[in-house]
Amino acid sequence: MVTAYILLIVKPGEESAVADKLRNMKEVKDVSVVYGEYDIIAKVEGKDMQGLQNFLIKHIRALDQIERTSTMISLK
């Protein structure tokens, strides 16, 4: 398993809607709406690096409300 933290910047006012969508995705283990440079932090798990990449491209970055992401892969 590969664990990563995805930092998201979303369109203004869309934080709750995006967080709700993320919570319904099986790869997403935790979601927090936060203040600061980023709007949401999501903890995700993938089977491997390829699975994580596919999830990010096909599910996270495909959401229209998301303006930018930054992915941090955990070394645990």
Jmol script that loads the backbone (N, CA, C; Angstrom):
load data "model"
ATOM      1  N   MET A   1       0.835  -1.191   0.000  1.00  0.00           N
ATOM      2  CA  MET A   1       0.000   0.000   0.000  1.00  0.00           C
ATOM      3  C   MET A   1       0.873   1.244   0.000  1.00  0.00           C
ATOM      4  N   VAL A   2       0.385   2.265  -0.698  1.00  0.00           N
ATOM      5  CA  VAL A   2       1.034   3.568  -0.734  1.00  0.00           C
ATOM      6  C   VAL A   2       0.070   4.570  -0.109  1.00  0.00           C
ATOM      7  N   THR A   3       0.567   5.322   0.871  1.00  0.00           N
ATOM      8  CA  THR A   3      -0.235   6.350   1.514  1.00  0.00           C
ATOM      9  C   THR A   3       0.273   7.709   1.077  1.00  0.00           C
ATOM     10  N   ALA A   4      -0.646   8.607   0.778  1.00  0.00           N
ATOM     11  CA  ALA A   4      -0.276   9.962   0.378  1.00  0.00           C
ATOM     12  C   ALA A   4      -1.254  10.952   0.985  1.00  0.00           C
ATOM     13  N   TYR A   5      -0.767  12.165   1.136  1.00  0.00           N
ATOM     14  CA  TYR A   5      -1.594  13.273   1.584  1.00  0.00           C
ATOM     15  C   TYR A   5      -1.732  14.228   0.410  1.00  0.00           C
ATOM     16  N   ILE A   6      -2.972  14.527   0.054  1.00  0.00           N
ATOM     17  CA  ILE A   6      -3.252  15.398  -1.076  1.00  0.00           C
ATOM     18  C   ILE A   6      -3.718  16.744  -0.517  1.00  0.00           C
ATOM     19  N   LEU A   7      -3.010  17.789  -0.874  1.00  0.00           N
ATOM     20  CA  LEU A   7      -3.380  19.142  -0.479  1.00  0.00           C
ATOM     21  C   LEU A   7      -4.107  19.755  -1.660  1.00  0.00           C
ATOM     22  N   LEU A   8      -5.300  20.271  -1.423  1.00  0.00           N
ATOM     23  CA  LEU A   8      -6.136  20.766  -2.517  1.00  0.00           C
ATOM     24  C   LEU A   8      -6.503  22.226  -2.342  1.00  0.00           C
ATOM     25  N   ILE A   9      -6.473  22.939  -3.443  1.00  0.00           N
ATOM     26  CA  ILE A   9      -7.040  24.282  -3.522  1.00  0.00           C
ATOM     27  C   ILE A   9      -8.268  24.151  -4.414  1.00  0.00           C
ATOM     28  N   VAL A  10      -9.403  24.601  -3.876  1.00  0.00           N
ATOM     29  CA  VAL A  10     -10.660  24.472  -4.616  1.00  0.00           C
ATOM     30  C   VAL A  10     -11.255  25.846  -4.882  1.00  0.00           C
ATOM     31  N   LYS A  11     -12.217  25.890  -5.771  1.00  0.00           N
ATOM     32  CA  LYS A  11     -12.900  27.145  -6.079  1.00  0.00           C
ATOM     33  C   LYS A  11     -13.597  27.660  -4.818  1.00  0.00           C
ATOM     34  N   PRO A  12     -13.597  28.975  -4.625  1.00  0.00           N
ATOM     35  CA  PRO A  12     -14.226  29.548  -3.430  1.00  0.00           C
ATOM     36  C   PRO A  12     -15.669  29.076  -3.238  1.00  0.00           C
ATOM     37  N   GLY A  13     -15.971  28.682  -2.002  1.00  0.00           N
ATOM     38  CA  GLY A  13     -17.316  28.227  -1.661  1.00  0.00           C
ATOM     39  C   GLY A  13     -17.588  26.766  -1.945  1.00  0.00           C
ATOM     40  N   GLU A  14     -16.632  26.060  -2.531  1.00  0.00           N
ATOM     41  CA  GLU A  14     -16.833  24.649  -2.916  1.00  0.00           C
ATOM     42  C   GLU A  14     -16.191  23.658  -1.944  1.00  0.00           C
ATOM     43  N   GLU A  15     -15.633  24.160  -0.845  1.00  0.00           N
ATOM     44  CA  GLU A  15     -14.899  23.299   0.079  1.00  0.00           C
ATOM     45  C   GLU A  15     -15.736  22.131   0.618  1.00  0.00           C
ATOM     46  N   SER A  16     -16.914  22.423   1.111  1.00  0.00           N
ATOM     47  CA  SER A  16     -17.762  21.369   1.689  1.00  0.00           C
ATOM     48  C   SER A  16     -18.211  20.360   0.643  1.00  0.00           C
ATOM     49  N   ALA A  17     -18.577  20.833  -0.526  1.00  0.00           N
ATOM     50  CA  ALA A  17     -19.031  19.928  -1.588  1.00  0.00           C
ATOM     51  C   ALA A  17     -17.907  19.001  -2.027  1.00  0.00           C
ATOM     52  N   VAL A  18     -16.710  19.533  -2.187  1.00  0.00           N
ATOM     53  CA  VAL A  18     -15.574  18.693  -2.588  1.00  0.00           C
ATOM     54  C   VAL A  18     -15.230  17.710  -1.479  1.00  0.00           C
ATOM     55  N   ALA A  19     -15.225  18.171  -0.232  1.00  0.00           N
ATOM     56  CA  ALA A  19     -14.930  17.277   0.885  1.00  0.00           C
ATOM     57  C   ALA A  19     -15.923  16.118   0.930  1.00  0.00           C
ATOM     58  N   ASP A  20     -17.194  16.395   0.704  1.00  0.00           N
ATOM     59  CA  ASP A  20     -18.213  15.334   0.698  1.00  0.00           C
ATOM     60  C   ASP A  20     -17.958  14.324  -0.428  1.00  0.00           C
ATOM     61  N   LYS A  21     -17.599  14.818  -1.605  1.00  0.00           N
ATOM     62  CA  LYS A  21     -17.297  13.910  -2.720  1.00  0.00           C
ATOM     63  C   LYS A  21     -16.103  13.032  -2.390  1.00  0.00           C
ATOM     64  N   LEU A  22     -15.079  13.620  -1.802  1.00  0.00           N
ATOM     65  CA  LEU A  22     -13.878  12.854  -1.455  1.00  0.00           C
ATOM     66  C   LEU A  22     -14.183  11.775  -0.423  1.00  0.00           C
ATOM     67  N   ARG A  23     -15.004  12.100   0.554  1.00  0.00           N
ATOM     68  CA  ARG A  23     -15.342  11.135   1.618  1.00  0.00           C
ATOM     69  C   ARG A  23     -16.044   9.899   1.060  1.00  0.00           C
ATOM     70  N   ASN A  24     -16.672  10.011  -0.096  1.00  0.00           N
ATOM     71  CA  ASN A  24     -17.367   8.880  -0.704  1.00  0.00           C
ATOM     72  C   ASN A  24     -16.482   8.016  -1.596  1.00  0.00           C
ATOM     73  N   MET A  25     -15.211   8.357  -1.707  1.00  0.00           N
ATOM     74  CA  MET A  25     -14.273   7.576  -2.523  1.00  0.00           C
ATOM     75  C   MET A  25     -13.543   6.579  -1.629  1.00  0.00           C
ATOM     76  N   LYS A  26     -13.526   5.320  -2.022  1.00  0.00           N
ATOM     77  CA  LYS A  26     -12.959   4.269  -1.160  1.00  0.00           C
ATOM     78  C   LYS A  26     -11.474   4.456  -0.877  1.00  0.00           C
ATOM     79  N   GLU A  27     -10.741   5.085  -1.771  1.00  0.00           N
ATOM     80  CA  GLU A  27      -9.304   5.290  -1.568  1.00  0.00           C
ATOM     81  C   GLU A  27      -9.011   6.380  -0.537  1.00  0.00           C
ATOM     82  N   VAL A  28      -9.979   7.229  -0.283  1.00  0.00           N
ATOM     83  CA  VAL A  28      -9.807   8.344   0.654  1.00  0.00           C
ATOM     84  C   VAL A  28     -10.113   7.856   2.063  1.00  0.00           C
ATOM     85  N   LYS A  29      -9.122   7.981   2.937  1.00  0.00           N
ATOM     86  CA  LYS A  29      -9.250   7.486   4.309  1.00  0.00           C
ATOM     87  C   LYS A  29      -9.613   8.573   5.301  1.00  0.00           C
ATOM     88  N   ASP A  30      -9.277   9.832   4.990  1.00  0.00           N
ATOM     89  CA  ASP A  30      -9.596  10.941   5.883  1.00  0.00           C
ATOM     90  C   ASP A  30      -9.604  12.239   5.075  1.00  0.00           C
ATOM     91  N   VAL A  31     -10.488  13.158   5.449  1.00  0.00           N
ATOM     92  CA  VAL A  31     -10.606  14.448   4.765  1.00  0.00           C
ATOM     93  C   VAL A  31     -10.795  15.530   5.820  1.00  0.00           C
ATOM     94  N   SER A  32     -10.048  16.625   5.673  1.00  0.00           N
ATOM     95  CA  SER A  32     -10.217  17.773   6.553  1.00  0.00           C
ATOM     96  C   SER A  32     -10.251  19.051   5.725  1.00  0.00           C
ATOM     97  N   VAL A  33     -11.222  19.903   6.019  1.00  0.00           N
ATOM     98  CA  VAL A  33     -11.245  21.245   5.449  1.00  0.00           C
ATOM     99  C   VAL A  33     -10.390  22.090   6.386  1.00  0.00           C
ATOM    100  N   VAL A  34      -9.446  22.842   5.822  1.00  0.00           N
ATOM    101  CA  VAL A  34      -8.483  23.585   6.629  1.00  0.00           C
ATOM    102  C   VAL A  34      -8.401  25.046   6.173  1.00  0.00           C
ATOM    103  N   TYR A  35      -7.799  25.868   7.006  1.00  0.00           N
ATOM    104  CA  TYR A  35      -7.543  27.260   6.678  1.00  0.00           C
ATOM    105  C   TYR A  35      -6.082  27.414   6.300  1.00  0.00           C
ATOM    106  N   GLY A  36      -5.789  28.362   5.460  1.00  0.00           N
ATOM    107  CA  GLY A  36      -4.413  28.629   5.071  1.00  0.00           C
ATOM    108  C   GLY A  36      -4.273  28.566   3.562  1.00  0.00           C
ATOM    109  N   GLU A  37      -3.081  28.217   3.113  1.00  0.00           N
ATOM    110  CA  GLU A  37      -2.785  28.179   1.684  1.00  0.00           C
ATOM    111  C   GLU A  37      -3.651  27.153   0.951  1.00  0.00           C
ATOM    112  N   TYR A  38      -3.944  26.031   1.608  1.00  0.00           N
ATOM    113  CA  TYR A  38      -4.758  24.984   1.015  1.00  0.00           C
ATOM    114  C   TYR A  38      -6.132  24.964   1.671  1.00  0.00           C
ATOM    115  N   ASP A  39      -7.100  24.394   0.971  1.00  0.00           N
ATOM    116  CA  ASP A  39      -8.471  24.351   1.465  1.00  0.00           C
ATOM    117  C   ASP A  39      -8.840  23.008   2.082  1.00  0.00           C
ATOM    118  N   ILE A  40      -8.261  21.933   1.547  1.00  0.00           N
ATOM    119  CA  ILE A  40      -8.595  20.572   1.984  1.00  0.00           C
ATOM    120  C   ILE A  40      -7.326  19.740   2.019  1.00  0.00           C
ATOM    121  N   ILE A  41      -7.249  18.864   3.021  1.00  0.00           N
ATOM    122  CA  ILE A  41      -6.201  17.847   3.071  1.00  0.00           C
ATOM    123  C   ILE A  41      -6.900  16.498   3.094  1.00  0.00           C
ATOM    124  N   ALA A  42      -6.489  15.606   2.199  1.00  0.00           N
ATOM    125  CA  ALA A  42      -7.069  14.263   2.137  1.00  0.00           C
ATOM    126  C   ALA A  42      -5.965  13.225   2.261  1.00  0.00           C
ATOM    127  N   LYS A  43      -6.193  12.240   3.105  1.00  0.00           N
ATOM    128  CA  LYS A  43      -5.289  11.098   3.217  1.00  0.00           C
ATOM    129  C   LYS A  43      -5.836  10.005   2.313  1.00  0.00           C
ATOM    130  N   VAL A  44      -5.016   9.523   1.395  1.00  0.00           N
ATOM    131  CA  VAL A  44      -5.470   8.499   0.455  1.00  0.00           C
ATOM    132  C   VAL A  44      -4.523   7.315   0.466  1.00  0.00           C
ATOM    133  N   GLU A  45      -5.042   6.169   0.072  1.00  0.00           N
ATOM    134  CA  GLU A  45      -4.236   4.951  -0.047  1.00  0.00           C
ATOM    135  C   GLU A  45      -4.455   4.327  -1.412  1.00  0.00           C
ATOM    136  N   GLY A  46      -3.368   3.895  -1.997  1.00  0.00           N
ATOM    137  CA  GLY A  46      -3.427   3.185  -3.268  1.00  0.00           C
ATOM    138  C   GLY A  46      -2.700   1.855  -3.154  1.00  0.00           C
ATOM    139  N   LYS A  47      -3.037   0.941  -4.022  1.00  0.00           N
ATOM    140  CA  LYS A  47      -2.410  -0.377  -4.014  1.00  0.00           C
ATOM    141  C   LYS A  47      -0.903  -0.264  -4.231  1.00  0.00           C
ATOM    142  N   ASP A  48      -0.523   0.621  -5.144  1.00  0.00           N
ATOM    143  CA  ASP A  48       0.876   0.863  -5.471  1.00  0.00           C
ATOM    144  C   ASP A  48       0.967   2.253  -6.094  1.00  0.00           C
ATOM    145  N   MET A  49       2.148   2.653  -6.527  1.00  0.00           N
ATOM    146  CA  MET A  49       2.313   3.994  -7.094  1.00  0.00           C
ATOM    147  C   MET A  49       1.446   4.203  -8.337  1.00  0.00           C
ATOM    148  N   GLN A  50       1.338   3.183  -9.168  1.00  0.00           N
ATOM    149  CA  GLN A  50       0.512   3.293 -10.374  1.00  0.00           C
ATOM    150  C   GLN A  50      -0.956   3.463 -10.008  1.00  0.00           C
ATOM    151  N   GLY A  51      -1.401   2.719  -9.011  1.00  0.00           N
ATOM    152  CA  GLY A  51      -2.784   2.848  -8.557  1.00  0.00           C
ATOM    153  C   GLY A  51      -3.059   4.226  -7.988  1.00  0.00           C
ATOM    154  N   LEU A  52      -2.097   4.753  -7.244  1.00  0.00           N
ATOM    155  CA  LEU A  52      -2.239   6.094  -6.694  1.00  0.00           C
ATOM    156  C   LEU A  52      -2.304   7.129  -7.811  1.00  0.00           C
ATOM    157  N   GLN A  53      -1.431   7.005  -8.777  1.00  0.00           N
ATOM    158  CA  GLN A  53      -1.420   7.932  -9.914  1.00  0.00           C
ATOM    159  C   GLN A  53      -2.741   7.883 -10.674  1.00  0.00           C
ATOM    160  N   ASN A  54      -3.236   6.700 -10.945  1.00  0.00           N
ATOM    161  CA  ASN A  54      -4.512   6.559 -11.654  1.00  0.00           C
ATOM    162  C   ASN A  54      -5.651   7.208 -10.876  1.00  0.00           C
ATOM    163  N   PHE A  55      -5.671   6.997  -9.568  1.00  0.00           N
ATOM    164  CA  PHE A  55      -6.715   7.580  -8.733  1.00  0.00           C
ATOM    165  C   PHE A  55      -6.660   9.106  -8.783  1.00  0.00           C
ATOM    166  N   LEU A  56      -5.466   9.658  -8.661  1.00  0.00           N
ATOM    167  CA  LEU A  56      -5.317  11.112  -8.694  1.00  0.00           C
ATOM    168  C   LEU A  56      -5.800  11.706 -10.009  1.00  0.00           C
ATOM    169  N   ILE A  57      -5.403  11.101 -11.095  1.00  0.00           N
ATOM    170  CA  ILE A  57      -5.758  11.637 -12.408  1.00  0.00           C
ATOM    171  C   ILE A  57      -7.236  11.441 -12.726  1.00  0.00           C
ATOM    172  N   LYS A  58      -7.742  10.241 -12.506  1.00  0.00           N
ATOM    173  CA  LYS A  58      -9.111   9.916 -12.921  1.00  0.00           C
ATOM    174  C   LYS A  58     -10.194  10.389 -11.962  1.00  0.00           C
ATOM    175  N   HIS A  59      -9.857  10.560 -10.673  1.00  0.00           N
ATOM    176  CA  HIS A  59     -10.894  10.877  -9.700  1.00  0.00           C
ATOM    177  C   HIS A  59     -10.708  12.235  -9.027  1.00  0.00           C
ATOM    178  N   ILE A  60      -9.509  12.534  -8.577  1.00  0.00           N
ATOM    179  CA  ILE A  60      -9.286  13.795  -7.880  1.00  0.00           C
ATOM    180  C   ILE A  60      -9.214  14.958  -8.875  1.00  0.00           C
ATOM    181  N   ARG A  61      -8.291  14.889  -9.795  1.00  0.00           N
ATOM    182  CA  ARG A  61      -8.086  16.001 -10.725  1.00  0.00           C
ATOM    183  C   ARG A  61      -9.225  16.148 -11.726  1.00  0.00           C
ATOM    184  N   ALA A  62     -10.088  15.178 -11.805  1.00  0.00           N
ATOM    185  CA  ALA A  62     -11.232  15.241 -12.717  1.00  0.00           C
ATOM    186  C   ALA A  62     -12.366  16.097 -12.151  1.00  0.00           C
ATOM    187  N   LEU A  63     -12.322  16.411 -10.863  1.00  0.00           N
ATOM    188  CA  LEU A  63     -13.371  17.231 -10.258  1.00  0.00           C
ATOM    189  C   LEU A  63     -13.208  18.684 -10.700  1.00  0.00           C
ATOM    190  N   ASP A  64     -14.256  19.252 -11.255  1.00  0.00           N
ATOM    191  CA  ASP A  64     -14.211  20.614 -11.788  1.00  0.00           C
ATOM    192  C   ASP A  64     -13.904  21.671 -10.731  1.00  0.00           C
ATOM    193  N   GLN A  65     -14.289  21.410  -9.492  1.00  0.00           N
ATOM    194  CA  GLN A  65     -14.110  22.410  -8.436  1.00  0.00           C
ATOM    195  C   GLN A  65     -12.660  22.531  -7.962  1.00  0.00           C
ATOM    196  N   ILE A  66     -11.824  21.580  -8.327  1.00  0.00           N
ATOM    197  CA  ILE A  66     -10.434  21.587  -7.859  1.00  0.00           C
ATOM    198  C   ILE A  66      -9.578  22.418  -8.806  1.00  0.00           C
ATOM    199  N   GLU A  67      -8.885  23.391  -8.225  1.00  0.00           N
ATOM    200  CA  GLU A  67      -8.020  24.255  -9.019  1.00  0.00           C
ATOM    201  C   GLU A  67      -6.571  23.756  -9.051  1.00  0.00           C
ATOM    202  N   ARG A  68      -6.100  23.207  -7.920  1.00  0.00           N
ATOM    203  CA  ARG A  68      -4.712  22.762  -7.865  1.00  0.00           C
ATOM    204  C   ARG A  68      -4.546  21.726  -6.760  1.00  0.00           C
ATOM    205  N   THR A  69      -3.604  20.807  -6.968  1.00  0.00           N
ATOM    206  CA  THR A  69      -3.294  19.801  -5.954  1.00  0.00           C
ATOM    207  C   THR A  69      -1.795  19.738  -5.734  1.00  0.00           C
ATOM    208  N   SER A  70      -1.433  19.255  -4.569  1.00  0.00           N
ATOM    209  CA  SER A  70      -0.041  18.949  -4.258  1.00  0.00           C
ATOM    210  C   SER A  70      -0.056  17.623  -3.503  1.00  0.00           C
ATOM    211  N   THR A  71       0.720  16.664  -3.967  1.00  0.00           N
ATOM    212  CA  THR A  71       0.703  15.320  -3.386  1.00  0.00           C
ATOM    213  C   THR A  71       1.979  15.070  -2.615  1.00  0.00           C
ATOM    214  N   MET A  72       1.812  14.573  -1.395  1.00  0.00           N
ATOM    215  CA  MET A  72       2.941  14.224  -0.545  1.00  0.00           C
ATOM    216  C   MET A  72       2.832  12.758  -0.187  1.00  0.00           C
ATOM    217  N   ILE A  73       3.795  11.970  -0.634  1.00  0.00           N
ATOM    218  CA  ILE A  73       3.778  10.526  -0.411  1.00  0.00           C
ATOM    219  C   ILE A  73       4.445  10.223   0.917  1.00  0.00           C
ATOM    220  N   SER A  74       3.769   9.440   1.738  1.00  0.00           N
ATOM    221  CA  SER A  74       4.266   9.068   3.056  1.00  0.00           C
ATOM    222  C   SER A  74       5.341   7.991   2.935  1.00  0.00           C
ATOM    223  N   LEU A  75       6.364   8.098   3.769  1.00  0.00           N
ATOM    224  CA  LEU A  75       7.449   7.123   3.769  1.00  0.00           C
ATOM    225  C   LEU A  75       7.311   6.062   4.860  1.00  0.00           C
ATOM    226  N   LYS A  76       6.218   6.034   5.553  1.00  0.00           N
ATOM    227  CA  LYS A  76       6.079   5.119   6.694  1.00  0.00           C
ATOM    228  C   LYS A  76       6.466   3.748   6.413  1.00  0.00           C
TER     229      LYS A  76
END
end "model"
wireframe off; spacefill off
backbone 0.3
color backbone group
